[in-house]
Amino acid sequence: MPTVLLTGFEPFDGATSNPSIEAVRLVDRDWDRAERLVVAELPVAYARMGADLDVLLAEHHPDVVIGAGLAPGRDRVGLERLAVNLCDARIPDNDGAQPAEAPVLAGQPTALFTSLPVKATRMLLADAGIEAELSMTAGTFVCNAMFFRAAAWAGLALGRRAGFVHVPMPDGVGSPDLATLARAVRVSVDAALDVDAELQVAAGDTD
């Protein structure tokens, strides 16, 4: 039976909560599929996040890894398509580290694509009444570092899938509430398990 590793992040930058891990916990609470779901809260710290993720991968041997993280400036769910091999922190992480122009993993490609069916997922989200966008950048902070590490792991064996979902802050002013964010994460997990092939439709931007 397949195993899914679903992660969110702890609060950062002085915040007292992070909706990514709160959404992940709601998905865990309501999990009703036969597949095994493993959830974990990751630190917003480059080094500790990488170490913790390595332990989770070695311990649980997942088939699918999906990270969720907060994108405070967005107003809708973002399905990330591309992870870049770059740590370039505008603010310090929770351990005080602030790397500039550093690789996530030395010797790896400049960027790696998601192996999740993000176009199909966006269509399923639209069917559920949840607005989402396909995003070509997960930034260069710890979210992107987690995404890149997961994508590199997925590329090591056939059948593995990995990707990342950014959620907005549920501020009640045009942004989805926490329950909707949890539904969006759940749809992303379901699609990763149920959709065999990505939709072959054009969905790029012109800007």
C-alpha positions as CSV (number, residue, x, y, z in Angstrom):
1,M,0.0,0.0,0.0
2,P,1.5,3.4,-1.0
3,T,2.7,5.8,1.7
4,V,2.3,9.6,1.5
5,L,4.5,11.9,3.4
6,L,2.7,15.3,3.9
7,T,4.6,18.1,5.6
8,G,3.9,21.6,6.7
9,F,6.0,24.2,8.4
10,E,6.3,25.8,11.9
11,P,5.7,29.5,12.3
12,F,8.5,31.9,11.2
13,D,9.4,35.6,11.0
14,G,7.8,36.3,14.4
15,A,4.4,34.7,13.6
16,T,2.6,32.5,16.2
17,S,1.0,30.1,13.7
18,N,1.5,28.8,10.2
19,P,-1.6,27.8,8.2
20,S,0.4,25.2,6.2
21,I,0.9,22.9,9.2
22,E,-2.6,23.6,10.4
23,A,-4.0,22.6,7.0
24,V,-1.9,19.4,7.0
25,R,-3.2,18.5,10.5
26,L,-6.8,18.9,9.3
27,V,-6.0,16.6,6.3
28,D,-4.6,14.0,8.8
29,R,-7.6,14.3,11.1
30,D,-10.0,13.5,8.3
31,W,-7.9,11.0,6.4
32,D,-10.1,8.1,5.2
33,R,-8.1,6.5,2.4
34,A,-6.5,3.1,2.6
35,E,-3.0,4.6,1.8
36,R,-0.8,5.3,4.8
37,L,-0.5,9.0,5.5
38,V,2.5,10.3,7.5
39,V,2.4,14.0,8.5
40,A,5.2,16.1,9.9
41,E,6.0,19.6,10.9
42,L,9.3,20.8,9.5
43,P,11.4,23.6,11.0
44,V,11.8,26.8,9.0
45,A,15.6,26.4,9.1
46,Y,17.6,25.2,6.1
47,A,19.9,22.8,7.8
48,R,17.5,21.3,10.3
49,M,14.8,21.0,7.7
50,G,17.1,19.0,5.4
51,A,18.2,16.7,8.2
52,D,14.6,16.1,9.4
53,L,13.4,15.4,5.9
54,D,16.2,12.9,5.3
55,V,15.2,11.1,8.5
56,L,11.5,11.0,7.5
57,L,12.3,9.7,4.0
58,A,14.6,7.0,5.4
59,E,12.1,6.0,8.1
60,H,8.9,5.9,6.2
61,H,10.0,5.1,2.6
62,P,7.1,7.1,1.1
63,D,5.9,6.8,-2.5
64,V,4.6,10.4,-2.6
65,V,6.0,13.5,-0.8
66,I,4.1,16.7,-0.7
67,G,5.2,19.8,1.1
68,A,2.9,22.6,2.1
69,G,4.1,26.1,3.0
70,L,2.9,29.6,3.5
71,A,3.2,32.3,0.8
72,P,2.0,35.4,2.7
73,G,1.8,37.6,-0.4
74,R,-0.5,35.4,-2.4
75,D,-4.3,35.3,-2.3
76,R,-4.8,31.8,-3.7
77,V,-3.4,28.3,-3.6
78,G,-0.2,27.9,-5.6
79,L,0.7,24.6,-7.2
80,E,4.5,24.8,-7.7
81,R,6.0,23.5,-10.9
82,L,9.7,24.2,-10.5
83,A,12.2,24.0,-7.6
84,V,15.4,25.9,-8.0
85,N,18.8,24.8,-6.5
86,L,19.2,28.1,-4.7
87,C,19.1,29.3,-1.1
88,D,18.9,33.1,-1.0
89,A,17.2,34.3,2.1
90,R,15.7,37.8,2.4
91,I,15.2,37.1,6.1
92,P,17.0,34.8,8.5
93,D,15.6,31.4,9.0
94,N,14.5,30.3,12.5
95,D,18.1,29.4,13.4
96,G,19.4,32.7,12.3
97,A,20.9,31.5,9.0
98,Q,20.7,33.8,6.0
99,P,22.4,32.2,3.1
100,A,23.0,34.1,-0.1
101,E,23.6,32.4,-3.5
102,A,24.1,29.0,-2.0
103,P,22.9,25.7,-3.5
104,V,20.3,23.6,-1.8
105,L,22.3,20.5,-2.8
106,A,25.7,20.8,-4.3
107,G,26.2,19.0,-7.6
108,Q,22.5,18.9,-8.5
109,P,20.8,20.6,-11.5
110,T,19.9,24.2,-11.5
111,A,16.2,23.3,-11.2
112,L,13.9,20.3,-11.0
113,F,10.3,20.0,-12.0
114,T,7.5,18.6,-9.9
115,S,6.4,15.1,-10.5
116,L,2.9,15.8,-9.4
117,P,0.1,16.2,-11.9
118,V,-0.4,19.9,-11.2
119,K,-2.5,20.8,-14.2
120,A,-4.9,18.0,-13.4
121,T,-4.9,19.1,-9.8
122,R,-5.8,22.6,-10.6
123,M,-8.7,21.4,-12.7
124,L,-9.9,19.2,-9.7
125,L,-9.6,22.2,-7.4
126,A,-11.7,24.3,-9.8
127,D,-14.3,21.6,-9.8
128,A,-14.3,21.8,-6.0
129,G,-14.7,25.6,-6.1
130,I,-11.2,26.4,-5.0
131,E,-9.1,28.9,-7.0
132,A,-5.5,27.9,-7.6
133,E,-2.7,28.9,-9.8
134,L,0.3,27.1,-11.4
135,S,3.4,28.8,-10.1
136,M,6.9,28.7,-11.6
137,T,8.6,29.8,-8.5
138,A,8.5,28.5,-4.9
139,G,10.9,31.4,-3.9
140,T,14.4,30.8,-2.5
141,F,13.6,30.4,1.2
142,V,13.1,27.1,3.1
143,C,9.9,26.1,1.2
144,N,11.8,25.9,-2.0
145,A,14.7,24.1,-0.3
146,M,12.3,21.4,0.9
147,F,10.7,21.2,-2.5
148,F,14.1,20.8,-4.2
149,R,15.2,18.1,-1.8
150,A,11.9,16.2,-2.3
151,A,12.2,16.5,-6.1
152,A,15.8,15.3,-6.1
153,W,14.7,12.3,-3.9
154,A,11.8,11.5,-6.3
155,G,14.2,11.4,-9.2
156,L,16.2,8.6,-7.7
157,A,13.6,5.9,-8.3
158,L,10.7,5.2,-10.7
159,G,7.3,5.6,-9.4
160,R,8.1,8.3,-6.8
161,R,6.3,11.6,-6.8
162,A,7.1,14.9,-5.1
163,G,5.8,18.4,-5.2
164,F,4.9,21.5,-3.2
165,V,1.7,23.5,-2.5
166,H,1.8,27.1,-1.3
167,V,-1.1,28.3,0.7
168,P,-2.0,32.0,1.4
169,M,-2.6,33.5,4.8
170,P,-6.3,32.9,5.6
171,D,-6.8,36.5,6.6
172,G,-10.5,36.7,5.7
173,V,-9.9,39.4,3.1
174,G,-10.1,37.7,-0.2
175,S,-8.1,34.6,0.9
176,P,-9.5,31.1,1.5
177,D,-10.2,30.1,5.0
178,L,-8.2,27.3,6.7
179,A,-10.8,24.7,6.0
180,T,-10.6,25.5,2.3
181,L,-6.8,25.4,2.4
182,A,-7.0,21.9,4.0
183,R,-9.4,20.8,1.2
184,A,-6.9,22.1,-1.4
185,V,-4.1,20.1,0.2
186,R,-6.3,17.0,0.3
187,V,-7.2,17.4,-3.3
188,S,-3.5,17.6,-4.2
189,V,-2.8,14.4,-2.3
190,D,-5.7,12.6,-3.9
191,A,-4.5,13.7,-7.3
192,A,-1.0,12.5,-6.6
193,L,-2.4,9.1,-5.8
194,D,-5.2,8.8,-8.4
195,V,-4.1,10.7,-11.5
196,D,-1.6,8.6,-13.5
197,A,-0.8,11.1,-16.3
198,E,-0.6,14.9,-16.4
199,L,-3.0,16.8,-18.6
200,Q,-1.5,17.7,-21.9
201,V,-2.9,21.2,-22.1
202,A,-1.3,24.6,-22.4
203,A,-1.3,26.5,-19.1
204,G,1.6,28.9,-19.2
205,D,1.7,32.6,-18.6
206,T,2.5,35.3,-21.1
207,D,4.3,37.6,-18.7
